[in-house]
Amino acid sequence: MKFFEDCEGITEPQGFFASGVPCNVMGKNNGKLDLGLLYSPRACTAAGTFTTNDVKASPVLYCMDLLNDPKQNFHGVLANSGNANACTGKQGDLDCVKMASETARHLKVHSKEILVCSTGRIGVHLPMSRITAGIADACQDTLEELDGGKAFQEAILTSDTRTKSCSAQVETSSGKVTIGGTVKGAGMIQPNMATMLAFLSTDAAVSQTFLQQCLSGAVEQSFNRMTIDGDMSTNDTVLFLANGFSRVNIEKESKDIISEFKTAVSRICACLARKCVTDGEKVTKFVEIQLHGASSDRDADKVARCIANSLLVKSSWYGSDPNWGRIVDAAGYAKVGLDFERFDLWYDDIPAVERGQPLPANKPKWKEIVSRKSFVIKIHLNSGSGSAVLWSNDLSEEYVNYNKSE
């Protein structure tokens, strides 16, 4: 497998074209690209995972409904930033359908062959006159087969500071297949995805069932392993399109090739998820929490989440303070039957607590580690074989200032 980062992403696989155009979704006339289109002239199978929030945005419900039909094929995805089209009632539903139908009209495909995603402010109706004008421009660019992968990446950004993409190539007995991906996400990031849109594409030929299996497994070990601020959004979506342009049917390949393809999908999702966490709103540090020795994986996950979402813990990370007491406290209120006399904790490979006994002589080394931009906290409860890994970050003063006003 060959792996690449910071590339064209979703247009790396053969037969996919993309564009990004400005249509002034937020009414600021700042020239920002805010409408992106991914298009494949060849029909695609598609898979998706979505927010588990009870309140789901119109485009989420729209995509979920279309993907309920395993026989439905697709030609593309239209995505806008600046407006989530969430909590917008019947008008929001109609606007979502209008976005799909307008895109389909320009591309000369059926409206049900276009998926729609939105991200941005909740509770505001879309400026449809400006969006429909933008759709015409975006479709024209993709029909001219421009290599607009980077423009698409920019068009989906909200409070992100940079684009995020990667791709992988897998050699098979029938030829090479490519998988590409891009993601946006900065705030409201909590496992089960949050205010995050991610898009994957491949030129492999695969069934919808296989594609969904690959995606669901990869998302569980990547996007569902991250938490930035503990909030879950209304618009979380991950979509995966396969157009079969390479004519390589992955499901007919050897078990090793099938496994390598699945690994490539997982690696892409993991890479994109880590990029999300490191580009969280006003984030200064990336922290990986490795939790071992719980009575079950579920308990391990619960403890890791309590630590990762603790405002006190996050604040100490921001202050480069190796305050292991806050970590222990957060682990304890997970209420999984933790026995502190069995509790072990390390900052990277430097022990801080062994079997409930603190090791203050190591404090200068802890301080050095938590002062870095990236570090690992390892915990062992010594109560079973359950384990979990979670990706998180700190809570900065800039984050509070950024989110305290419009």
Helices and strands as residue ranges (DSSP letters): E 2-5, G 9-11, E 17-21, E 35-50, H 58-67, E 74-83, H 89-107, G 111-113, E 114-121, H 128-143, H 149-155, E 165-172, E 175-185, E 196-202, H 208-220, G 223-225, E 237-242, G 250-252, H 255-278, E 286-294, H 297-309, H 311-318, H 324-332, G 340-342, E 344-347, E 350-354, E 357-358, G 360-362, H 363-370, E 374-380, E 386-393, H 397-403
